[in-house]
Amino acid sequence: MISINRRTAEIARRMIADAEVLGLAVTRLPNGATVIDAGVEAPGSMEAGRLFAQICLGGLGEVHFSELDLDGLWLPGVTVTISHPAVACMAAQYAGWAVKKDKFFAMGSGPARALYAQEPLFERLEYRDQADVAVLALEGRQLPPAEAADKVADKCGVSPDRLYLLIAPTASVVGSVQVAARVVETGMHKILEVCTDEQFDVGAVIAGFGTCPLAPVAKDDLRAIGRTNDGVLYGGRAWYTVQADDAQIERMIENLPSSASRDYGTPFYDLFQRYDGDFYKIDPLLFSPAAVAINNTTSGRTFHAGKVNAGMLRRSLLE
């Protein structure tokens, strides 16, 4: 069985070995856990963001930098290729673990989630990891204390000295890269939102590919949340290769792009303000790429929905 924690522990060790070049700061907590600061106090870097994103994907995806021409708008971007998307995107990359301990809070994603496996999402996934090492990627502004590391290690069933915690705030170079690299994952999660397992099993997705603009680093995390989300919602494009029935795809395809949401067309920062900073008040159908394509290997047909909105990208990312 593929162990995404063992795969990504190797990436974490490479990042530690090259920390100075990557702009990282590495500390060992009193309990033995390793913290890799990729943007809280350390500057981080583009390459650190690429490796951070690959850890979020459980070592089952490749992230590369590219240049995107979106209706005449030139932007730097990321290109993501993924194998085993249900595991890489849902069991690992999805930011579904809210790590709280005393005054510490951060959203957790990455392979350690598949050791913990207590999020409701895992009721629809067959995959569980088994490993004596855990790797968790955190999105937050505060470095995790030993008490938070103890909690994560306990939930994952590993010794604290076998735990790697990576952290970067949204308003950082690494933060911009790792959110853009979620473009395929957002479409996978959208499938779970609009379909039951009987209607479409995410395990039927055998490969994923996506491109997304790289949001310029904002002055604060709230603005960065707006920009990075808009990069996906209005500039993200995702391609899925599946083995399914055409009728299943036809029933869901029009609901997959972000334009299917009632909240489409408003910058994410403004939406966040409208809903008093409560993510759960935002229409869940919004969180998906701007454009989606599904290639069904069973029939050979390809289905498309949505399109890039360059006007919204200019407004959100560049003004």
C-alpha positions as CSV (number, residue, x, y, z in Angstrom):
1,M,0.0,0.0,0.0
2,I,1.2,3.5,-0.8
3,S,2.1,5.4,2.4
4,I,1.8,9.1,1.8
5,N,3.4,9.9,5.1
6,R,6.5,7.9,4.3
7,R,6.7,9.5,0.8
8,T,6.5,13.0,2.1
9,A,8.8,12.5,5.1
10,E,11.5,12.1,2.4
11,I,10.5,15.5,0.9
12,A,10.5,17.1,4.4
13,R,14.0,15.8,5.0
14,R,15.3,17.3,1.7
15,M,13.8,20.6,2.7
16,I,15.6,20.5,6.0
17,A,18.9,19.6,4.4
18,D,18.5,22.6,2.0
19,A,16.8,25.0,4.4
20,E,19.1,27.9,3.9
21,V,18.8,28.0,0.2
22,L,15.0,27.5,0.4
23,G,14.6,30.3,2.9
24,L,13.3,28.0,5.7
25,A,13.9,28.0,9.4
26,V,14.0,24.6,11.1
27,T,13.5,24.0,14.8
28,R,13.3,21.0,17.1
29,L,10.6,21.3,19.8
30,P,11.3,20.0,23.3
31,N,9.3,16.9,22.6
32,G,11.4,16.1,19.5
33,A,8.9,17.2,16.8
34,T,10.4,19.1,13.9
35,V,8.9,22.5,12.8
36,I,9.7,23.8,9.3
37,D,8.9,27.5,9.2
38,A,8.2,28.4,5.5
39,G,6.9,32.0,6.0
40,V,6.0,32.9,9.6
41,E,9.5,34.3,10.5
42,A,11.5,32.8,7.6
43,P,11.0,34.3,4.2
44,G,10.4,31.1,2.3
45,S,10.8,30.9,-1.5
46,M,9.1,29.8,-4.7
47,E,10.9,26.4,-4.6
48,A,9.9,26.0,-0.9
49,G,6.3,26.6,-1.9
50,R,6.6,24.0,-4.7
51,L,7.9,21.4,-2.2
52,F,5.4,22.4,0.4
53,A,2.6,21.8,-2.1
54,Q,4.0,18.4,-3.1
55,I,3.9,17.5,0.6
56,C,0.3,18.6,0.8
57,L,-0.4,16.2,-2.1
58,G,1.1,13.3,-0.2
59,G,4.0,13.0,-2.7
60,L,1.5,11.8,-5.4
61,G,1.7,15.0,-7.4
62,E,4.2,17.2,-9.3
63,V,4.0,21.0,-9.1
64,H,5.9,23.1,-11.6
65,F,5.9,26.8,-12.4
66,S,4.6,28.2,-15.7
67,E,3.5,31.4,-17.3
68,L,-0.2,31.8,-18.1
69,D,-1.8,33.9,-20.8
70,L,-5.5,34.3,-19.8
71,D,-7.3,36.3,-22.5
72,G,-4.3,38.6,-22.8
73,L,-3.5,38.8,-19.1
74,W,0.0,37.5,-18.4
75,L,0.5,35.9,-15.0
76,P,2.9,33.5,-13.4
77,G,1.2,30.2,-12.5
78,V,1.6,26.7,-11.3
79,T,0.9,23.5,-13.3
80,V,-0.1,20.4,-11.2
81,T,-0.1,16.8,-12.4
82,I,-1.6,14.2,-10.0
83,S,-1.8,10.4,-9.8
84,H,-4.3,8.7,-7.4
85,P,-6.3,11.9,-7.1
86,A,-8.7,10.6,-4.5
87,V,-5.8,9.9,-2.2
88,A,-3.6,12.9,-3.1
89,C,-6.3,15.5,-3.1
90,M,-8.9,14.3,-0.7
91,A,-7.0,12.1,1.8
92,A,-4.1,14.5,1.9
93,Q,-4.3,18.0,0.3
94,Y,-7.7,19.1,1.4
95,A,-7.4,21.4,4.4
96,G,-9.9,19.7,6.7
97,W,-8.1,19.4,10.0
98,A,-8.5,22.5,12.3
99,V,-5.6,22.1,14.7
100,K,-6.4,23.9,18.0
101,K,-4.4,23.9,21.3
102,D,-4.8,26.7,23.8
103,K,-4.2,29.9,21.8
104,F,-2.7,28.1,18.8
105,F,-4.9,27.6,15.7
106,A,-4.0,26.6,12.1
107,M,-5.7,24.7,9.3
108,G,-4.0,21.4,8.6
109,S,-3.6,19.6,5.3
110,G,-1.3,16.9,4.0
111,P,-0.7,13.2,4.7
112,A,-1.1,13.2,8.5
113,R,-4.8,13.6,7.9
114,A,-4.9,10.0,6.6
115,L,-3.4,8.7,9.9
116,Y,-5.9,10.7,12.0
117,A,-8.8,10.0,9.5
118,Q,-11.5,11.3,11.8
119,E,-12.8,14.1,9.6
120,P,-16.3,13.3,8.1
121,L,-14.8,13.4,4.6
122,F,-13.0,10.1,5.4
123,E,-16.4,8.3,5.6
124,R,-16.4,8.5,1.8
125,L,-12.8,7.5,1.3
126,E,-11.4,4.0,1.4
127,Y,-7.8,5.1,2.0
128,R,-6.2,5.1,5.4
129,D,-2.4,5.4,5.8
130,Q,-0.3,3.3,8.1
131,A,3.1,4.7,9.1
132,D,5.3,5.5,12.1
133,V,6.0,9.0,10.8
134,A,3.5,11.9,10.2
135,V,3.8,15.0,8.1
136,L,1.3,17.8,8.5
137,A,1.2,21.1,6.5
138,L,-0.3,24.1,8.4
139,E,-1.7,27.3,7.2
140,G,-1.3,29.9,10.0
141,R,0.5,32.9,11.3
142,Q,1.9,31.4,14.6
143,L,4.6,28.7,15.0
144,P,3.1,25.6,16.6
145,P,4.1,25.0,20.2
146,A,5.1,21.6,21.6
147,E,1.6,21.1,23.1
148,A,0.0,21.4,19.6
149,A,2.6,18.9,18.3
150,D,1.8,16.5,21.1
151,K,-1.8,16.7,20.2
152,V,-1.2,16.0,16.5
153,A,1.2,13.1,17.2
154,D,-1.3,11.5,19.6
155,K,-4.1,11.8,17.0
156,C,-1.9,10.2,14.4
157,G,-0.6,7.5,16.6
158,V,3.1,8.4,16.2
159,S,5.8,9.5,18.6
160,P,6.3,13.3,18.6
161,D,9.9,12.9,17.5
162,R,8.5,11.3,14.3
163,L,6.3,14.3,13.5
164,Y,7.1,17.0,10.9
165,L,5.0,20.2,11.0
166,L,5.4,22.6,8.1
167,I,3.8,26.0,8.4
168,A,3.3,29.1,6.2
169,P,0.7,31.9,6.4
170,T,-1.5,32.7,3.4
171,A,0.2,36.1,2.9
172,S,3.6,34.6,2.0
173,V,5.4,33.3,-1.1
174,V,4.8,29.7,0.0
175,G,1.2,30.5,0.9
176,S,0.5,31.8,-2.6
177,V,2.1,28.7,-4.3
178,Q,0.5,26.1,-2.1
179,V,-3.0,27.5,-2.5
180,A,-2.7,27.8,-6.3
181,A,-1.6,24.1,-6.3
182,R,-5.0,23.2,-4.9
183,V,-6.7,23.8,-8.2
184,V,-7.4,20.1,-9.0
185,E,-8.3,19.4,-5.3
186,T,-11.1,22.0,-5.4
187,G,-12.8,20.3,-8.3
188,M,-12.5,16.9,-6.6
189,H,-14.1,18.3,-3.5
190,K,-16.8,19.9,-5.6
191,I,-17.7,16.4,-6.9
192,L,-18.2,15.3,-3.4
193,E,-20.4,18.3,-2.7
194,V,-22.7,17.7,-5.7
195,C,-22.7,13.9,-5.9
196,T,-23.4,11.0,-3.7
197,D,-21.1,7.9,-4.0
198,E,-23.9,6.2,-6.0
199,Q,-24.0,9.2,-8.4
200,F,-20.2,9.4,-8.9
201,D,-17.3,7.8,-6.9
202,V,-14.3,10.1,-6.7
203,G,-12.3,6.9,-6.8
204,A,-13.2,6.8,-10.5
205,V,-10.9,9.7,-11.1
206,I,-7.6,8.2,-12.2
207,A,-5.5,11.3,-13.1
208,G,-5.7,15.0,-12.6
209,F,-4.1,18.0,-14.3
210,G,-4.5,21.7,-13.6
211,T,-3.2,25.2,-14.0
212,C,-3.7,28.2,-11.8
213,P,-2.5,31.8,-11.6
214,L,-0.1,32.6,-8.8
215,A,-1.6,35.3,-6.6
216,P,0.7,38.2,-5.8
217,V,1.5,38.2,-2.1
218,A,-0.9,40.4,-0.2
219,K,-0.2,42.8,2.7
220,D,-2.1,40.7,5.2
221,D,-3.6,37.2,5.5
222,L,-7.2,38.3,4.9
223,R,-6.4,40.0,1.6
224,A,-4.3,37.0,0.7
225,I,-7.2,34.6,1.3
226,G,-9.2,36.7,-1.1
227,R,-6.5,36.8,-3.8
228,T,-5.5,33.1,-3.6
229,N,-9.1,32.0,-3.7
230,D,-9.9,34.2,-6.7
231,G,-6.9,32.8,-8.5
232,V,-8.6,29.4,-8.4
233,L,-12.2,30.6,-8.8
234,Y,-11.6,32.8,-11.8
235,G,-8.3,31.5,-13.3
236,G,-8.0,27.9,-12.4
237,R,-8.4,25.2,-15.0
238,A,-8.6,21.5,-14.1
239,W,-8.7,18.3,-16.3
240,Y,-9.8,15.0,-14.9
241,T,-9.3,11.6,-16.5
242,V,-12.0,9.2,-15.2
243,Q,-13.5,5.7,-15.7
244,A,-17.3,6.2,-15.5
245,D,-20.6,6.3,-17.3
246,D,-21.2,9.3,-19.6
247,A,-24.6,9.8,-17.9
248,Q,-22.9,10.3,-14.6
249,I,-20.6,13.0,-16.0
250,E,-23.5,14.7,-17.9
251,R,-25.5,15.0,-14.7
252,M,-22.8,16.9,-12.8
253,I,-20.5,18.7,-15.3
254,E,-22.4,22.0,-15.3
255,N,-22.3,22.2,-11.5
256,L,-18.5,21.7,-11.3
257,P,-17.1,25.1,-12.2
258,S,-17.2,28.1,-9.8
259,S,-19.7,29.8,-12.1
260,A,-22.4,27.4,-10.9
261,S,-22.5,29.3,-7.6
262,R,-24.9,32.0,-6.6
263,D,-21.9,33.9,-5.1
264,Y,-19.9,33.8,-8.4
265,G,-18.8,37.2,-9.7
266,T,-17.8,38.9,-6.5
267,P,-14.2,39.1,-5.3
268,F,-13.7,36.6,-2.5
269,Y,-12.5,39.3,-0.1
270,D,-15.7,41.2,-0.5
271,L,-17.7,38.0,0.0
272,F,-15.9,37.2,3.1
273,Q,-16.8,40.7,4.4
274,R,-20.4,40.3,3.4
275,Y,-20.7,37.1,5.4
276,D,-19.0,38.5,8.5
277,G,-15.8,36.4,8.0
278,D,-17.8,33.1,8.2
279,F,-16.6,30.7,5.5
280,Y,-19.6,28.5,6.1
281,K,-22.0,31.2,5.0
282,I,-20.4,31.3,1.5
283,D,-22.1,29.1,-1.1
284,P,-20.1,25.8,-1.0
285,L,-20.7,25.5,-4.8
286,L,-18.3,28.4,-5.3
287,F,-15.1,26.6,-4.2
288,S,-14.0,25.1,-7.5
289,P,-11.9,25.9,-10.6
290,A,-13.1,28.4,-13.2
291,A,-13.0,25.8,-16.0
292,V,-13.4,22.0,-15.8
293,A,-12.9,19.2,-18.3
294,I,-13.5,15.5,-17.8
295,N,-12.2,12.9,-20.2
296,N,-14.0,9.6,-19.8
297,T,-11.8,6.7,-20.9
298,T,-14.8,4.4,-21.0
299,S,-16.4,6.2,-23.9
300,G,-13.5,8.4,-25.1
301,R,-15.7,11.5,-24.8
302,T,-14.6,14.7,-23.1
303,F,-17.0,17.1,-21.3
304,H,-16.3,20.8,-20.6
305,A,-17.9,23.5,-18.4
306,G,-17.0,27.0,-17.2
307,K,-14.4,29.4,-18.4
308,V,-11.6,31.7,-17.2
309,N,-12.7,35.2,-16.1
310,A,-9.8,37.5,-16.9
311,G,-11.7,40.6,-15.8
312,M,-12.2,39.3,-12.3
313,L,-8.5,38.3,-12.1
314,R,-7.4,41.8,-13.1
315,R,-9.7,43.3,-10.5
316,S,-8.7,40.9,-7.7
317,L,-5.0,40.2,-8.3
318,L,-3.6,43.3,-9.9
319,E,-5.7,46.4,-8.9
